Amino acid sequence: MINKIQKCFETDSLFYTQHSRFEIKNEEFGEIFDQEVYEAICNGEIIKEYPQDKPYPSVLIFGRTATNRPLHIVSAYDDEENLTIVITVYQPNPKLWMEYKRRMKQ
């Protein structure tokens, strides 16, 4: 699925949810820009899958921007429309994530 999502970013076949736009603007570590999301997706990897999500299965992608900023992007892919839906984007808190890939136990 990562390849399909990456291709959608390259061809601008994207839909950002209202929630994702809010999170991008109000990120606690500073606003996240569309270019940063693109960069993180381009070198990203799926670290969690949510196959039961509706209306489309989604994935949590971890990637880094050109300036090495870590980002998490939750995305779904619509096969029928060849469209990536960006559900949310955030910079993971290093106090809560091990190497930004595994959530620490509280």
C-alpha positions as CSV (number, residue, x, y, z in Angstrom):
1,M,0.0,0.0,0.0
2,I,2.9,2.4,0.7
3,N,3.8,2.5,-3.1
4,K,0.2,3.4,-4.0
5,I,0.1,6.1,-1.4
6,Q,3.5,7.5,-2.6
7,K,2.3,7.6,-6.2
8,C,-0.8,9.5,-5.1
9,F,1.4,12.1,-3.5
10,E,3.5,12.4,-6.6
11,T,0.4,12.9,-8.8
12,D,-1.5,15.0,-6.3
13,S,-4.3,12.5,-6.0
14,L,-4.9,13.5,-2.4
15,F,-7.6,14.5,-0.1
16,Y,-6.8,16.0,3.3
17,T,-9.6,15.6,5.9
18,Q,-10.6,18.6,7.9
19,H,-9.1,16.9,10.9
20,S,-5.8,16.5,9.2
21,R,-5.7,20.2,8.2
22,F,-6.5,21.3,11.8
23,E,-3.7,19.0,13.2
24,I,-1.2,20.3,10.6
25,K,-1.9,23.9,11.6
26,N,-2.0,23.3,15.3
27,E,0.8,20.8,15.8
28,E,2.3,21.2,19.3
29,F,5.9,21.1,17.9
30,G,5.1,23.7,15.2
31,E,3.1,23.9,12.0
32,I,3.6,21.1,9.5
33,F,3.8,22.1,5.9
34,D,2.5,20.1,2.9
35,Q,6.0,19.8,1.5
36,E,7.1,18.2,4.8
37,V,4.2,15.7,4.6
38,Y,5.3,14.9,1.0
39,E,8.9,14.4,2.0
40,A,8.0,12.1,4.9
41,I,5.7,10.0,2.7
42,C,8.4,9.7,0.0
43,N,10.8,8.0,2.4
44,G,8.2,6.6,4.8
45,E,7.4,3.1,6.0
46,I,4.2,1.6,7.3
47,I,4.5,1.0,11.0
48,K,0.9,0.0,11.8
49,E,-2.0,-1.2,9.8
50,Y,-5.7,-0.7,10.6
51,P,-7.4,-3.2,8.3
52,Q,-10.8,-2.8,10.0
53,D,-11.1,1.0,9.5
54,K,-14.1,2.1,7.4
55,P,-14.7,3.1,4.8
56,Y,-11.1,2.2,3.8
57,P,-8.4,0.3,5.7
58,S,-5.8,2.8,6.9
59,V,-2.1,2.8,7.8
60,L,0.2,4.7,10.1
61,I,3.3,5.8,8.2
62,F,6.5,7.0,9.8
63,G,8.9,9.2,7.7
64,R,11.3,12.0,8.0
65,T,11.4,15.4,6.2
66,A,14.4,16.7,4.4
67,T,15.4,18.5,7.6
68,N,15.0,15.2,9.5
69,R,11.8,16.1,11.3
70,P,9.9,12.9,12.2
71,L,6.3,12.7,11.2
72,H,3.4,10.3,11.5
73,I,0.8,10.3,8.8
74,V,-2.4,8.2,9.0
75,S,-3.6,7.6,5.5
76,A,-6.2,5.4,3.7
77,Y,-6.1,4.5,0.0
78,D,-9.2,4.3,-2.2
79,D,-8.5,1.8,-4.9
80,E,-11.6,2.7,-6.9
81,E,-10.7,6.4,-7.2
82,N,-6.9,5.9,-6.9
83,L,-6.9,8.5,-4.1
84,T,-5.0,8.8,-0.9
85,I,-7.0,10.2,2.1
86,V,-4.8,11.9,4.7
87,I,-6.6,11.3,8.0
88,T,-4.1,13.0,10.3
89,V,-0.5,14.2,10.5
90,Y,1.5,14.9,13.6
91,Q,5.0,15.0,14.9
92,P,5.3,12.1,17.4
93,N,6.4,13.1,20.9
94,P,9.8,11.4,21.6
95,K,8.7,10.8,25.2
96,L,5.9,8.6,23.9
97,W,7.6,6.7,21.0
98,M,10.6,4.5,20.8
99,E,12.5,5.5,17.7
100,Y,9.2,7.0,16.6
101,K,8.1,3.5,15.5
102,R,6.8,1.9,18.7
103,R,4.6,3.4,21.3
104,M,6.1,3.2,24.8
105,K,4.2,1.6,27.5
106,Q,2.8,4.0,30.1
